[in-house]
Amino acid sequence: MAELNRPDRRQCTRCGREDEWNESSHNWTITGSEGRPFCLHEWDINGRHNPIAE
């Protein structure tokens, strides 16, 4: 059975905002000071990340 390889970081391709997965709250948290608060964030989900762990 395949195991999911979840990402722990993501970056918006529009404004540059970076998020990091917070295991204790089970949610994404903003890291750094870049990004626009009202951006309709476009995450690079089809990029280099492989969602299937081998």
C-alpha positions in Angstrom: 0.0 0.0 0.0 1.3 3.5 -0.9 1.9 6.0 1.9 1.2 9.7 1.5 4.2 12.1 1.7 2.6 15.3 3.0 4.3 18.6 2.4 5.5 20.6 5.4 6.1 23.9 3.6 4.4 25.7 0.8 4.8 29.1 -1.0 2.3 31.2 -2.9 3.3 31.7 -6.5 1.5 35.0 -6.6 2.7 36.9 -3.5 5.5 34.8 -2.1 3.9 34.0 1.2 5.4 31.0 2.9 3.5 28.7 5.2 4.7 25.8 7.4 2.7 22.9 8.7 2.1 23.1 12.5 1.7 19.6 13.8 0.4 20.7 17.2 -2.5 22.7 15.7 -2.9 20.6 12.6 -2.9 23.7 10.4 -0.8 25.8 8.2 0.9 28.8 9.9 2.5 31.8 8.1 6.3 32.0 8.3 8.2 35.2 7.4 6.8 38.6 6.6 6.2 38.4 2.8 2.8 38.1 1.2 -0.4 39.9 0.9 -3.2 39.2 3.4 -6.0 39.3 0.8 -4.2 37.4 -1.9 -6.1 34.4 -3.4 -3.1 32.2 -2.8 -2.0 30.0 -5.5 0.0 27.1 -4.0 2.5 25.2 -6.2 0.8 21.9 -5.6 1.8 20.4 -9.0 5.4 21.4 -8.6 8.4 19.3 -7.5 6.6 17.7 -4.5 6.0 13.9 -4.9 2.8 13.0 -2.9 3.6 9.3 -2.8 6.3 8.1 -0.5 8.4 5.3 -1.9 
